[in-house]
Amino acid sequence: MNPEPNKKKTRLLNLLFIASCSAILVFLLKAPPESTTKLPRDANHLQFYAMEKKAAEKHCGTCHAPDGLAPLPKDHPPKYRCLFCHKKYN
């Protein structure tokens, strides 16, 4: 003997699932566009395109240190994961 599923409970759970999915979709669609600049595709940075992210990030501090050629602003977020935000052009 199989107990008959409670149809009201099943409908309520289905509606809650649909409402949750809709809320997540609306949240994701309202997300701001990506605003972080990409890794430049110039002579200085082109060599890092062939490297894995973590290997390339080890070289960023050479130029972007406070006393380097292109120092970062003081309010810049942590500097150890550069290519997490500054993605490579495809």
N, CA, C and O atoms as a GROMACS GRO file, in nm:
protein
  360
    1MET      N    1   0.082  -0.119   0.000
    1MET     CA    2   0.000   0.000   0.000
    1MET      C    3   0.087   0.126   0.000
    1MET      O    4   0.165   0.148   0.093
    2ASN      N    5   0.075   0.207  -0.100
    2ASN     CA    6   0.146   0.334  -0.106
    2ASN      C    7   0.056   0.444  -0.055
    2ASN      O    8  -0.058   0.458  -0.100
    3PRO      N    9   0.106   0.524   0.038
    3PRO     CA   10   0.025   0.638   0.081
    3PRO      C   11   0.018   0.741  -0.031
    3PRO      O   12   0.117   0.768  -0.099
    4GLU      N   13  -0.100   0.798  -0.050
    4GLU     CA   14  -0.119   0.897  -0.154
    4GLU      C   15  -0.049   1.026  -0.112
    4GLU      O   16  -0.072   1.074  -0.001
    5PRO      N   17   0.037   1.083  -0.199
    5PRO     CA   18   0.107   1.206  -0.162
    5PRO      C   19   0.009   1.320  -0.140
    5PRO      O   20  -0.095   1.331  -0.206
    6ASN      N   21   0.044   1.403  -0.048
    6ASN     CA   22  -0.039   1.519  -0.016
    6ASN      C   23  -0.024   1.620  -0.130
    6ASN      O   24   0.081   1.682  -0.143
    7LYS      N   25  -0.127   1.637  -0.211
    7LYS     CA   26  -0.120   1.723  -0.329
    7LYS      C   27  -0.101   1.869  -0.294
    7LYS      O   28  -0.032   1.942  -0.365
    8LYS      N   29  -0.162   1.913  -0.184
    8LYS     CA   30  -0.146   2.054  -0.144
    8LYS      C   31  -0.001   2.082  -0.104
    8LYS      O   32   0.054   2.187  -0.138
    9LYS      N   33   0.059   1.989  -0.034
    9LYS     CA   34   0.198   2.007   0.010
    9LYS      C   35   0.291   2.007  -0.112
    9LYS      O   36   0.385   2.087  -0.119
   10THR      N   37   0.265   1.919  -0.205
   10THR     CA   38   0.346   1.912  -0.327
   10THR      C   39   0.335   2.040  -0.407
   10THR      O   40   0.435   2.092  -0.456
   11ARG      N   41   0.215   2.092  -0.421
   11ARG     CA   42   0.195   2.219  -0.493
   11ARG      C   43   0.265   2.334  -0.424
   11ARG      O   44   0.327   2.419  -0.488
   12LEU      N   45   0.255   2.337  -0.291
   12LEU     CA   46   0.321   2.443  -0.215
   12LEU      C   47   0.472   2.437  -0.233
   12LEU      O   48   0.536   2.540  -0.254
   13LEU      N   49   0.529   2.317  -0.226
   13LEU     CA   50   0.674   2.304  -0.246
   13LEU      C   51   0.714   2.342  -0.388
   13LEU      O   52   0.819   2.404  -0.408
   14ASN      N   53   0.633   2.306  -0.486
   14ASN     CA   54   0.662   2.346  -0.624
   14ASN      C   55   0.658   2.498  -0.640
   14ASN      O   56   0.743   2.556  -0.707
   15LEU      N   57   0.559   2.561  -0.581
   15LEU     CA   58   0.549   2.708  -0.588
   15LEU      C   59   0.666   2.775  -0.517
   15LEU      O   60   0.719   2.874  -0.566
   16LEU      N   61   0.706   2.721  -0.402
   16LEU     CA   62   0.822   2.776  -0.332
   16LEU      C   63   0.950   2.761  -0.415
   16LEU      O   64   1.033   2.851  -0.419
   17PHE      N   65   0.963   2.648  -0.480
   17PHE     CA   66   1.080   2.625  -0.566
   17PHE      C   67   1.082   2.725  -0.682
   17PHE      O   68   1.185   2.784  -0.711
   18ILE      N   69   0.968   2.743  -0.747
   18ILE     CA   70   0.958   2.837  -0.860
   18ILE      C   71   0.984   2.980  -0.813
   18ILE      O   72   1.053   3.056  -0.881
   19ALA      N   73   0.931   3.017  -0.698
   19ALA     CA   74   0.954   3.151  -0.644
   19ALA      C   75   1.101   3.172  -0.611
   19ALA      O   76   1.156   3.278  -0.638
   20SER      N   77   1.165   3.071  -0.554
   20SER     CA   78   1.308   3.081  -0.521
   20SER      C   79   1.392   3.097  -0.647
   20SER      O   80   1.480   3.182  -0.653
   21CYS      N   81   1.364   3.015  -0.746
   21CYS     CA   82   1.437   3.024  -0.873
   21CYS      C   83   1.416   3.159  -0.940
   21CYS      O   84   1.510   3.217  -0.995
   22SER      N   85   1.295   3.210  -0.934
   22SER     CA   86   1.265   3.341  -0.992
   22SER      C   87   1.340   3.451  -0.919
   22SER      O   88   1.394   3.542  -0.982
   23ALA      N   89   1.345   3.444  -0.787
   23ALA     CA   90   1.416   3.545  -0.708
   23ALA      C   91   1.565   3.542  -0.740
   23ALA      O   92   1.627   3.648  -0.753
   24ILE      N   93   1.623   3.424  -0.754
   24ILE     CA   94   1.766   3.413  -0.788
   24ILE      C   95   1.790   3.470  -0.928
   24ILE      O   96   1.889   3.540  -0.949
   25LEU      N   97   1.703   3.439  -1.022
   25LEU     CA   98   1.718   3.490  -1.158
   25LEU      C   99   1.711   3.642  -1.161
   25LEU      O  100   1.792   3.706  -1.228
   26VAL      N  101   1.616   3.700  -1.091
   26VAL     CA  102   1.603   3.847  -1.086
   26VAL      C  103   1.729   3.907  -1.022
   26VAL      O  104   1.780   4.008  -1.070
   27PHE      N  105   1.777   3.846  -0.916
   27PHE     CA  106   1.899   3.895  -0.849
   27PHE      C  107   2.017   3.894  -0.946
   27PHE      O  108   2.093   3.992  -0.953
   28LEU      N  109   2.034   3.786  -1.020
   28LEU     CA  110   2.146   3.776  -1.114
   28LEU      C  111   2.131   3.872  -1.231
   28LEU      O  112   2.231   3.926  -1.279
   29LEU      N  113   2.010   3.894  -1.279
   29LEU     CA  114   1.990   3.986  -1.390
   29LEU      C  115   2.012   4.132  -1.350
   29LEU      O  116   2.044   4.214  -1.435
   30LYS      N  117   1.994   4.164  -1.223
   30LYS     CA  118   2.014   4.301  -1.176
   30LYS      C  119   2.159   4.328  -1.135
   30LYS      O  120   2.191   4.439  -1.094
   31ALA      N  121   2.246   4.228  -1.145
   31ALA     CA  122   2.387   4.246  -1.108
   31ALA      C  123   2.450   4.352  -1.198
   31ALA      O  124   2.418   4.360  -1.316
   32PRO      N  125   2.539   4.432  -1.144
   32PRO     CA  126   2.603   4.535  -1.226
   32PRO      C  127   2.696   4.471  -1.329
   32PRO      O  128   2.746   4.361  -1.307
   33PRO      N  129   2.720   4.540  -1.440
   33PRO     CA  130   2.811   4.485  -1.541
   33PRO      C  131   2.955   4.482  -1.487
   33PRO      O  132   2.988   4.556  -1.394
   34GLU      N  133   3.036   4.398  -1.546
   34GLU     CA  134   3.176   4.388  -1.505
   34GLU      C  135   3.244   4.521  -1.535
   34GLU      O  136   3.237   4.571  -1.648
   35SER      N  137   3.310   4.578  -1.435
   35SER     CA  138   3.370   4.710  -1.452
   35SER      C  139   3.522   4.708  -1.439
   35SER      O  140   3.587   4.810  -1.463
   36THR      N  141   3.578   4.597  -1.403
   36THR     CA  142   3.723   4.587  -1.387
   36THR      C  143   3.789   4.580  -1.524
   36THR      O  144   3.743   4.507  -1.612
   37THR      N  145   3.894   4.656  -1.542
   37THR     CA  146   3.964   4.654  -1.670
   37THR      C  147   4.031   4.518  -1.690
   37THR      O  148   4.073   4.454  -1.594
   38LYS      N  149   4.040   4.477  -1.814
   38LYS     CA  150   4.104   4.350  -1.847
   38LYS      C  151   4.255   4.369  -1.852
   38LYS      O  152   4.304   4.482  -1.859
   39LEU      N  153   4.327   4.258  -1.849
   39LEU     CA  154   4.472   4.261  -1.862
   39LEU      C  155   4.505   4.322  -1.998
   39LEU      O  156   4.457   4.271  -2.100
   40PRO      N  157   4.585   4.428  -2.002
   40PRO     CA  158   4.614   4.492  -2.131
   40PRO      C  159   4.680   4.395  -2.229
   40PRO      O  160   4.756   4.307  -2.189
   41ARG      N  161   4.649   4.411  -2.355
   41ARG     CA  162   4.712   4.328  -2.458
   41ARG      C  163   4.816   4.417  -2.527
   41ARG      O  164   4.801   4.456  -2.643
   42ASP      N  165   4.922   4.446  -2.452
   42ASP     CA  166   5.030   4.528  -2.505
   42ASP      C  167   5.162   4.452  -2.492
   42ASP      O  168   5.165   4.338  -2.444
   43ALA      N  169   5.270   4.514  -2.534
   43ALA     CA  170   5.400   4.447  -2.533
   43ALA      C  171   5.443   4.407  -2.392
   43ALA      O  172   5.508   4.304  -2.374
   44ASN      N  173   5.408   4.486  -2.292
   44ASN     CA  174   5.449   4.456  -2.155
   44ASN      C  175   5.374   4.335  -2.097
   44ASN      O  176   5.430   4.260  -2.018
   45HIS      N  177   5.250   4.316  -2.136
   45HIS     CA  178   5.166   4.213  -2.075
   45HIS      C  179   5.146   4.089  -2.163
   45HIS      O  180   5.098   3.987  -2.114
   46LEU      N  181   5.181   4.097  -2.290
   46LEU     CA  182   5.154   3.988  -2.383
   46LEU      C  183   5.221   3.857  -2.340
   46LEU      O  184   5.167   3.749  -2.363
   47GLN      N  185   5.337   3.867  -2.280
   47GLN     CA  186   5.409   3.746  -2.236
   47GLN      C  187   5.332   3.667  -2.130
   47GLN      O  188   5.353   3.547  -2.115
   48PHE      N  189   5.244   3.732  -2.057
   48PHE     CA  190   5.171   3.666  -1.948
   48PHE      C  191   5.046   3.592  -1.998
   48PHE      O  192   4.986   3.515  -1.923
   49TYR      N  193   5.006   3.616  -2.122
   49TYR     CA  194   4.889   3.548  -2.177
   49TYR      C  195   4.913   3.398  -2.193
   49TYR      O  196   4.819   3.320  -2.182
   50ALA      N  197   5.037   3.358  -2.218
   50ALA     CA  198   5.068   3.217  -2.238
   50ALA      C  199   5.081   3.142  -2.105
   50ALA      O  200   5.077   3.019  -2.103
   51MET      N  201   5.096   3.214  -1.995
   51MET     CA  202   5.116   3.152  -1.863
   51MET      C  203   4.983   3.120  -1.796
   51MET      O  204   4.879   3.177  -1.830
   52GLU      N  205   4.989   3.029  -1.702
   52GLU     CA  206   4.875   3.004  -1.614
   52GLU      C  207   4.858   3.127  -1.526
   52GLU      O  208   4.952   3.203  -1.506
   53LYS      N  209   4.738   3.146  -1.472
   53LYS     CA  210   4.709   3.266  -1.392
   53LYS      C  211   4.805   3.284  -1.276
   53LYS      O  212   4.866   3.390  -1.260
   54LYS      N  213   4.819   3.180  -1.194
   54LYS     CA  214   4.902   3.194  -1.073
   54LYS      C  215   5.048   3.218  -1.106
   54LYS      O  216   5.116   3.291  -1.034
   55ALA      N  217   5.097   3.159  -1.214
   55ALA     CA  218   5.236   3.182  -1.256
   55ALA      C  219   5.253   3.326  -1.304
   55ALA      O  220   5.354   3.390  -1.274
   56ALA      N  221   5.156   3.376  -1.378
   56ALA     CA  222   5.165   3.513  -1.430
   56ALA      C  223   5.154   3.616  -1.317
   56ALA      O  224   5.221   3.719  -1.320
   57GLU      N  225   5.069   3.587  -1.218
   57GLU     CA  226   5.048   3.683  -1.108
   57GLU      C  227   5.174   3.706  -1.026
   57GLU      O  228   5.186   3.809  -0.960
   58LYS      N  229   5.267   3.613  -1.028
   58LYS     CA  230   5.392   3.630  -0.953
   58LYS      C  231   5.476   3.744  -1.009
   58LYS      O  232   5.562   3.798  -0.939
   59HIS      N  233   5.453   3.781  -1.134
   59HIS     CA  234   5.532   3.886  -1.199
   59HIS      C  235   5.469   4.025  -1.187
   59HIS      O  236   5.534   4.124  -1.220
   60CYS      N  237   5.345   4.033  -1.143
   60CYS     CA  238   5.275   4.162  -1.140
   60CYS      C  239   5.342   4.263  -1.048
   60CYS      O  240   5.348   4.382  -1.079
   61GLY      N  241   5.394   4.215  -0.935
   61GLY     CA  242   5.455   4.305  -0.838
   61GLY      C  243   5.578   4.376  -0.889
   61GLY      O  244   5.616   4.479  -0.834
   62THR      N  245   5.641   4.325  -0.993
   62THR     CA  246   5.762   4.388  -1.047
   62THR      C  247   5.733   4.531  -1.092
   62THR      O  248   5.806   4.624  -1.058
   63CYS      N  249   5.627   4.548  -1.169
   63CYS     CA  250   5.592   4.682  -1.221
   63CYS      C  251   5.489   4.754  -1.135
   63CYS      O  252   5.487   4.877  -1.131
   64HIS      N  253   5.404   4.678  -1.067
   64HIS     CA  254   5.292   4.739  -0.996
   64HIS      C  255   5.316   4.755  -0.846
   64HIS      O  256   5.221   4.778  -0.771
   65ALA      N  257   5.441   4.743  -0.802
   65ALA     CA  258   5.476   4.769  -0.662
   65ALA      C  259   5.473   4.920  -0.638
   65ALA      O  260   5.477   4.997  -0.734
   66PRO      N  261   5.466   4.963  -0.512
   66PRO     CA  262   5.462   5.108  -0.485
   66PRO      C  263   5.576   5.187  -0.548
   66PRO      O  264   5.559   5.304  -0.582
   67ASP      N  265   5.693   5.125  -0.565
   67ASP     CA  266   5.806   5.195  -0.626
   67ASP      C  267   5.832   5.147  -0.769
   67ASP      O  268   5.940   5.172  -0.823
   68GLY      N  269   5.736   5.077  -0.830
   68GLY     CA  270   5.752   5.023  -0.965
   68GLY      C  271   5.717   5.123  -1.073
   68GLY      O  272   5.689   5.239  -1.045
   69LEU      N  273   5.720   5.077  -1.197
   69LEU     CA  274   5.691   5.162  -1.312
   69LEU      C  275   5.546   5.209  -1.316
   69LEU      O  276   5.518   5.321  -1.358
   70ALA      N  277   5.454   5.123  -1.272
   70ALA     CA  278   5.310   5.156  -1.275
   70ALA      C  279   5.248   5.118  -1.141
   70ALA      O  280   5.176   5.018  -1.133
   71PRO      N  281   5.275   5.195  -1.036
   71PRO     CA  282   5.223   5.159  -0.903
   71PRO      C  283   5.070   5.161  -0.898
   71PRO      O  284   5.005   5.239  -0.968
   72LEU      N  285   5.016   5.075  -0.815
   72LEU     CA  286   4.872   5.068  -0.797
   72LEU      C  287   4.825   5.176  -0.701
   72LEU      O  288   4.903   5.222  -0.618
   73PRO      N  289   4.699   5.219  -0.710
   73PRO     CA  290   4.647   5.316  -0.616
   73PRO      C  291   4.647   5.259  -0.474
   73PRO      O  292   4.644   5.137  -0.456
   74LYS      N  293   4.652   5.346  -0.376
   74LYS     CA  294   4.658   5.301  -0.236
   74LYS      C  295   4.532   5.225  -0.194
   74LYS      O  296   4.539   5.139  -0.107
   75ASP      N  297   4.418   5.256  -0.254
   75ASP     CA  298   4.293   5.189  -0.216
   75ASP      C  299   4.266   5.063  -0.298
   75ASP      O  300   4.155   5.009  -0.295
   76HIS      N  301   4.366   5.015  -0.372
   76HIS     CA  302   4.350   4.894  -0.454
   76HIS      C  303   4.334   4.772  -0.363
   76HIS      O  304   4.402   4.762  -0.261
   77PRO      N  305   4.244   4.680  -0.397
   77PRO     CA  306   4.224   4.560  -0.315
   77PRO      C  307   4.350   4.473  -0.311
   77PRO      O  308   4.449   4.508  -0.374
   78PRO      N  309   4.349   4.362  -0.238
   78PRO     CA  310   4.468   4.278  -0.224
   78PRO      C  311   4.534   4.248  -0.359
   78PRO      O  312   4.466   4.223  -0.459
   79LYS      N  313   4.663   4.252  -0.358
   79LYS     CA  314   4.738   4.245  -0.484
   79LYS      C  315   4.784   4.105  -0.522
   79LYS      O  316   4.854   4.090  -0.622
   80TYR      N  317   4.749   4.002  -0.448
   80TYR     CA  318   4.803   3.868  -0.474
   80TYR      C  319   4.720   3.788  -0.573
   80TYR      O  320   4.764   3.681  -0.615
   81ARG      N  321   4.603   3.834  -0.612
   81ARG     CA  322   4.518   3.763  -0.708
   81ARG      C  323   4.478   3.858  -0.822
   81ARG      O  324   4.360   3.881  -0.844
   82CYS      N  325   4.574   3.911  -0.891
   82CYS     CA  326   4.549   4.011  -0.995
   82CYS      C  327   4.455   3.961  -1.105
   82CYS      O  328   4.360   4.029  -1.144
   83LEU      N  329   4.483   3.839  -1.153
   83LEU     CA  330   4.406   3.788  -1.268
   83LEU      C  331   4.272   3.727  -1.227
   83LEU      O  332   4.201   3.672  -1.311
   84PHE      N  333   4.239   3.737  -1.101
   84PHE     CA  334   4.104   3.699  -1.057
   84PHE      C  335   4.006   3.805  -1.106
   84PHE      O  336   3.896   3.773  -1.150
   85CYS      N  337   4.046   3.931  -1.097
   85CYS     CA  338   3.962   4.042  -1.142
   85CYS      C  339   3.999   4.090  -1.283
   85CYS      O  340   3.911   4.114  -1.367
   86HIS      N  341   4.127   4.105  -1.308
   86HIS     CA  342   4.175   4.155  -1.437
   86HIS      C  343   4.194   4.037  -1.532
   86HIS      O  344   4.304   3.982  -1.543
   87LYS      N  345   4.087   3.999  -1.599
   87LYS     CA  346   4.087   3.879  -1.682
   87LYS      C  347   4.159   3.906  -1.814
   87LYS      O  348   4.171   4.020  -1.860
   88LYS      N  349   4.206   3.797  -1.873
   88LYS     CA  350   4.273   3.807  -2.002
   88LYS      C  351   4.169   3.822  -2.113
   88LYS      O  352   4.059   3.768  -2.104
   89TYR      N  353   4.206   3.896  -2.219
   89TYR     CA  354   4.122   3.902  -2.339
   89TYR      C  355   4.129   3.765  -2.405
   89TYR      O  356   4.233   3.700  -2.401
   90ASN      N  357   4.022   3.723  -2.466
   90ASN     CA  358   4.024   3.593  -2.537
   90ASN      C  359   4.072   3.609  -2.677
   90ASN      O  360   4.079   3.510  -2.751
   0.00000   0.00000   0.00000
